[in-house]
């Protein structure tokens, strides 16, 4: 394998791992942070008849997960095209 190919592979996987870490941090913040740890501070804010901490624990985290799935797929498609790995 040539040096440029190895550098390209390392750059691709570095970008891929960075994207995974970012999405996992968002997931953890929304599911554990907003739903459990920050709930006492979010209780004063109401969304749809429930406090914001409860809303994030029940519905907001699900919406966020769905958005993260589409965001990850979109970013990976762009990353694959950038490195010439598209299907």
N, CA, C and O of each residue as an XYZ file, in Angstrom:
348
protein
N       0.843     -1.177      0.000
C       0.000      0.000      0.000
C       0.887      1.239      0.000
O       1.885      1.294      0.718
N       0.528      2.213     -0.792
C       1.348      3.413     -0.899
C       1.109      4.315      0.308
O       0.127      4.168      1.034
N       2.037      5.253      0.500
C       1.935      6.172      1.631
C       0.718      7.076      1.526
O       0.086      7.386      2.536
N       0.381      7.502      0.305
C      -0.785      8.372      0.146
C      -2.079      7.622      0.452
O      -3.020      8.198      0.999
N      -2.126      6.340      0.100
C      -3.307      5.523      0.396
C      -3.444      5.312      1.903
O      -4.549      5.373      2.441
N      -2.329      5.067      2.579
C      -2.364      4.909      4.038
C      -2.790      6.202      4.713
O      -3.576      6.178      5.661
N      -2.281      7.327      4.236
C      -2.667      8.626      4.806
C      -4.152      8.887      4.578
O      -4.836      9.417      5.453
N      -4.645      8.514      3.399
C      -6.064      8.686      3.100
C      -6.923      7.807      4.012
O      -7.953      8.249      4.521
N      -6.495      6.572      4.212
C      -7.229      5.667      5.108
C      -7.242      6.187      6.534
O      -8.275      6.141      7.202
N      -6.104      6.682      7.006
C      -6.034      7.225      8.373
C      -6.918      8.452      8.518
O      -7.589      8.615      9.536
N      -6.926      9.316      7.512
C      -7.775     10.512      7.557
C      -9.251     10.124      7.555
O     -10.057     10.716      8.273
N      -9.598      9.128      6.746
C     -10.988      8.666      6.691
C     -11.440      8.128      8.048
O     -12.500      8.506      8.546
N     -10.637      7.251      8.642
C     -11.031      6.664      9.916
C     -10.980      7.674     11.050
O     -11.756      7.579     12.002
N     -10.087      8.626     10.960
C     -10.053      9.682     11.962
C     -11.341     10.508     11.910
O     -11.930     10.815     12.946
N     -11.768     10.861     10.708
C     -13.023     11.611     10.548
C     -14.217     10.764     10.979
O     -15.154     11.282     11.587
N     -14.195      9.479     10.674
C     -15.279      8.576     11.055
C     -15.378      8.464     12.577
O     -16.472      8.564     13.133
N     -14.261      8.262     13.243
C     -14.267      8.141     14.711
C     -14.687      9.457     15.354
O     -15.416      9.455     16.345
N     -14.236     10.578     14.802
C     -14.646     11.887     15.330
C     -16.159     12.051     15.235
O     -16.789     12.536     16.174
N     -16.741     11.654     14.120
C     -18.193     11.743     13.939
C     -18.917     10.843     14.932
O     -19.933     11.243     15.500
N     -18.416      9.650     15.145
C     -19.024      8.737     16.113
C     -18.964      9.320     17.517
O     -19.946      9.247     18.256
N     -17.834      9.893     17.894
C     -17.695     10.485     19.229
C     -18.648     11.655     19.404
O     -19.265     11.798     20.459
N     -18.775     12.492     18.385
C     -19.697     13.633     18.473
C     -21.132     13.150     18.648
O     -21.851     13.657     19.510
N     -21.561     12.172     17.839
C     -22.942     11.695     17.958
C     -23.178     10.994     19.292
O     -24.260     11.125     19.864
N     -22.198     10.257     19.800
C     -22.356      9.622     21.109
C     -22.426     10.645     22.233
O     -23.162     10.449     23.200
N     -21.673     11.729     22.121
C     -21.742     12.786     23.139
C     -23.108     13.467     23.130
O     -23.673     13.756     24.185
N     -23.629     13.718     21.945
C     -24.973     14.299     21.860
C     -25.997     13.335     22.444
O     -26.875     13.743     23.205
N     -25.887     12.056     22.090
C     -26.798     11.040     22.624
C     -26.751     11.001     24.144
O     -27.796     10.996     24.795
N     -25.546     10.972     24.722
C     -25.402     10.892     26.180
C     -25.932     12.154     26.848
O     -26.582     12.075     27.890
N     -25.665     13.311     26.264
C     -26.145     14.566     26.843
C     -27.664     14.607     26.872
O     -28.262     14.992     27.877
N     -28.277     14.214     25.781
C     -29.740     14.269     25.707
C     -30.381     13.209     26.595
O     -31.300     13.508     27.357
N     -29.897     11.967     26.500
C     -30.572     10.899     27.234
C     -30.282     10.943     28.731
O     -31.204     10.863     29.543
N     -29.021     11.067     29.098
C     -28.681     11.073     30.521
C     -28.683     12.471     31.108
O     -29.160     12.678     32.224
N     -28.158     13.423     30.369
C     -28.067     14.781     30.884
C     -29.423     15.433     31.057
O     -29.815     15.773     32.173
N     -30.151     15.614     29.943
C     -31.437     16.297     30.007
C     -32.505     15.463     30.684
O     -33.352     16.006     31.394
N     -32.486     14.165     30.484
C     -33.531     13.303     31.031
C     -33.380     12.995     32.505
O     -34.381     12.804     33.195
N     -32.130     12.940     33.017
C     -31.920     12.545     34.414
C     -31.141     13.572     35.228
O     -31.634     14.076     36.236
N     -29.931     13.877     34.790
C     -29.054     14.713     35.602
C     -29.509     16.163     35.694
O     -29.432     16.764     36.765
N     -29.977     16.728     34.603
C     -30.403     18.127     34.594
C     -31.897     18.299     34.829
O     -32.408     19.415     34.733
N     -32.600     17.229     35.132
C     -34.049     17.319     35.303
C     -34.470     18.309     36.380
O     -35.429     19.048     36.155
N     -33.813     18.369     37.535
C     -34.250     19.365     38.539
C     -34.209     20.804     38.016
O     -35.046     21.620     38.403
N     -33.249     21.128     37.141
C     -33.171     22.483     36.612
C     -34.143     22.712     35.462
O     -34.478     23.856     35.157
N     -34.596     21.650     34.826
C     -35.508     21.777     33.693
C     -36.973     21.667     34.092
O     -37.856     21.783     33.242
N     -37.241     21.445     35.373
C     -38.630     21.237     35.809
C     -39.492     22.484     35.663
O     -40.712     22.374     35.544
N     -38.888     23.657     35.669
C     -39.665     24.892     35.560
C     -40.118     25.206     34.151
O     -40.996     26.048     33.958
N     -39.546     24.555     33.178
C     -39.897     24.801     31.783
C     -40.879     23.714     31.336
O     -40.603     22.524     31.489
N     -42.020     24.125     30.788
C     -43.058     23.159     30.415
C     -43.194     23.064     28.897
O     -43.204     24.073     28.191
N     -43.300     21.825     28.414
C     -43.530     21.549     26.990
C     -44.688     20.562     26.911
O     -44.604     19.453     27.440
N     -45.752     20.962     26.260
C     -46.890     20.070     26.060
C     -47.506     19.546     27.348
O     -47.962     18.403     27.381
N     -47.533     20.330     28.390
C     -48.146     19.927     29.646
C     -47.237     19.166     30.593
O     -47.674     18.804     31.685
N     -46.011     18.912     30.227
C     -45.058     18.208     31.090
C     -43.800     19.057     31.234
O     -43.495     19.891     30.381
N     -43.077     18.830     32.329
C     -41.834     19.593     32.471
C     -40.811     19.106     31.452
O     -40.894     17.979     30.962
N     -39.855     19.959     31.143
C     -38.914     19.686     30.060
C     -38.041     18.457     30.333
O     -37.717     17.724     29.398
N     -37.656     18.217     31.581
C     -36.860     17.033     31.905
C     -37.616     15.752     31.610
O     -37.055     14.814     31.043
N     -38.890     15.706     31.991
C     -39.723     14.545     31.703
C     -39.915     14.393     30.198
O     -39.859     13.284     29.667
N     -40.143     15.521     29.509
C     -40.342     15.477     28.063
C     -39.123     14.898     27.373
O     -39.267     14.059     26.483
N     -37.901     15.329     27.767
C     -36.696     14.790     27.154
C     -36.549     13.307     27.459
O     -36.132     12.541     26.590
N     -36.880     12.890     28.664
C     -36.752     11.478     29.023
C     -37.737     10.618     28.234
O     -37.421      9.474     27.908
N     -38.915     11.139     27.922
C     -39.939     10.340     27.267
C     -39.981     10.503     25.757
O     -40.096      9.513     25.033
N     -39.891     11.739     25.267
C     -40.075     11.967     23.837
C     -38.895     12.660     23.178
O     -38.520     12.318     22.056
N     -38.319     13.612     23.852
C     -37.234     14.396     23.260
C     -36.034     13.552     22.894
O     -35.394     13.786     21.869
N     -35.725     12.573     23.726
C     -34.571     11.721     23.420
C     -34.843     10.867     22.185
O     -33.934     10.628     21.390
N     -36.067     10.410     22.015
C     -36.408      9.608     20.833
C     -36.292     10.453     19.569
O     -35.731     10.001     18.571
N     -36.819     11.678     19.605
C     -36.697     12.568     18.455
C     -35.228     12.842     18.140
O     -34.820     12.853     16.979
N     -34.446     13.061     19.190
C     -33.022     13.326     18.999
C     -32.323     12.124     18.386
O     -31.486     12.293     17.500
N     -32.644     10.916     18.834
C     -32.022      9.706     18.293
C     -32.337      9.557     16.805
O     -31.450      9.217     16.021
N     -33.569      9.802     16.411
C     -33.951      9.693     15.003
C     -33.184     10.727     14.175
O     -32.683     10.414     13.095
N     -33.094     11.953     14.681
C     -32.338     12.992     13.977
C     -30.867     12.598     13.878
O     -30.245     12.808     12.837
N     -30.301     12.030     14.945
C     -28.908     11.599     14.923
C     -28.663     10.496     13.893
O     -27.613     10.474     13.251
N     -29.612      9.592     13.730
C     -29.471      8.529     12.731
C     -29.379      9.126     11.333
O     -28.500      8.757     10.555
N     -30.289     10.052     11.011
C     -30.263     10.674      9.692
C     -29.025     11.547      9.517
O     -28.433     11.563      8.438
N     -28.627     12.273     10.557
C     -27.431     13.108     10.501
C     -26.191     12.246     10.251
O     -25.356     12.592      9.416
N     -26.068     11.136     10.964
C     -24.916     10.256     10.804
C     -24.864      9.674      9.389
O     -23.801      9.636      8.769
N     -25.995      9.229      8.888
C     -26.037      8.664      7.529
C     -25.663      9.721      6.494
O     -24.915      9.432      5.560
N     -26.175     10.944      6.648
C     -25.869     12.025      5.721
C     -24.381     12.371      5.751
O     -23.752     12.522      4.704
N     -23.821     12.498      6.962
C     -22.401     12.839      7.088
C     -21.509     11.712      6.563
O     -20.489     11.983      5.929
N     -21.873     10.462      6.815
C     -21.071      9.344      6.319
C     -21.116      9.267      4.794
O     -20.106      8.948      4.167
N     -22.260      9.551      4.193
C     -22.334      9.579      2.725
C     -21.417     10.656      2.159
O     -20.735     10.428      1.160
N     -21.397     11.833      2.795
C     -20.504     12.903      2.349
C     -19.049     12.516      2.556
O     -18.201     12.796      1.708
N     -18.757     11.873      3.680
C     -17.390     11.441      3.967
C     -16.940     10.372      2.975
O     -15.804     10.401      2.502
N     -17.822      9.435      2.661
C     -17.500      8.398      1.677
C     -17.216      9.000      0.301
O     -16.278      8.589     -0.382
N     -18.031      9.973     -0.098
C     -17.804     10.627     -1.391
C     -16.479     11.389     -1.387
O     -15.752     11.379     -2.380
N     -16.173     12.037     -0.290
C     -14.936     12.808     -0.183
C     -13.707     11.918     -0.372
O     -12.725     12.331     -0.990
N     -13.765     10.698      0.162
C     -12.631      9.792      0.087
C     -12.777      8.758     -1.036
O     -11.972      7.830     -1.124
N     -13.788      8.906     -1.890
C     -13.962      8.020     -3.030
C     -14.396      6.613     -2.646
O     -14.005      5.647     -3.301
N     -15.187      6.485     -1.613
C     -15.628      5.168     -1.141
C     -17.129      4.963     -1.283
O     -17.688      4.036     -0.698
N     -17.787      5.825     -2.058
C     -19.236      5.686     -2.205
C     -19.580      4.410     -2.955
O     -18.773      3.865     -3.708
N     -20.796      3.955     -2.726
C     -21.225      2.693     -3.347
C     -21.622      2.897     -4.787
O     -22.008      1.943     -5.462
